[in-house]
Each structure stands twice: as structure tokens, then as C-alpha cells.
Amino acid sequence: MTPPYSPSPSPDDTWQTKDVLQQAKHDLQSHVSDVKAAAARTFDEVRSTAASTAAAARDGCQAVRHDATLKFRSYQEEIEHTIRQQPLKAVGLAALTGLFIGLLSRK
């Protein structure tokens, strides 16, 4: 079987093909530029969101730390007040606690 006859391309067809290829190349470059711009915008949005989230987390951690410090100082003051009011009871309680921990660690 012989292939069907295909005439050689005319000069007009060659120029049309080149024009189509040039237009496709231009369109592709335009789309690539659009994708790059969209990626840059998305990256900036993610970065700003991450920065605000980190700042909120930092503020939350500082608030928790401040609250824990206040509670610790409050408990410390209560214990000091109790020890000053009843020193013998505090020493006895400490001795019993030490004895109990010693017995537990022995076994």
C-alpha cells in the first residue's frame, strides 16, 4: 500500500505554523507568569498567616506563664504562712514525708 499523496507545504502554511507556534509560546509564557504571580501571592499570604499565628501563640504562652507564676507564688506564700504559724507540725510533716519516700524507694 502506498501512502496517500501529501503535497509539500506552501510558504503560507509554513508562516501560519510559525505564527501559531509563536502565539502558543507567548500564551504559555503568559500562563507561567500568571502561575508565578499566584504562587508568590499565596506564599505571602501563608507567611503572614504563619507570623500572626506565631505571635498569637507567643502571647498565649506568655499569658499561661504569667498565670502559672502567680499561682506558684500564691501557693508558696500560703505554705510559708502555714510553716510560720505551725512550725512543729511542718517539721513533723516533712519528716513523715521523708520517711515515706525513703520506704518507697527502698522497695
NORRA-V721002 format. One record per residue. SS is DSSP state (~ for helix, > for strand, _ for the rest). Layout:
SS / SS
This chain:
_ / _ / _ / _ / _ / _ / _ / _ / _ / _ / ~ / ~ / ~ / ~ / ~ / ~ / ~ / ~ / ~ / ~ / ~ / ~ / ~ / ~ / ~ / ~ / ~ / ~ / ~ / ~ / ~ / ~ / ~ / ~ / ~ / ~ / ~ / ~ / ~ / ~ / ~ / ~ / ~ / ~ / ~ / ~ / ~ / ~ / ~ / ~ / ~ / ~ / ~ / ~ / ~ / ~ / ~ / ~ / ~ / ~ / ~ / ~ / ~ / ~ / ~ / ~ / ~ / ~ / ~ / ~ / ~ / ~ / ~ / ~ / ~ / ~ / ~ / ~ / ~ / ~ / ~ / ~ / ~ / ~ / ~ / _ / ~ / ~ / ~ / ~ / ~ / ~ / ~ / ~ / ~ / ~ / ~ / ~ / ~ / ~ / ~ / ~ / ~ / ~ / ~ / ~ / _
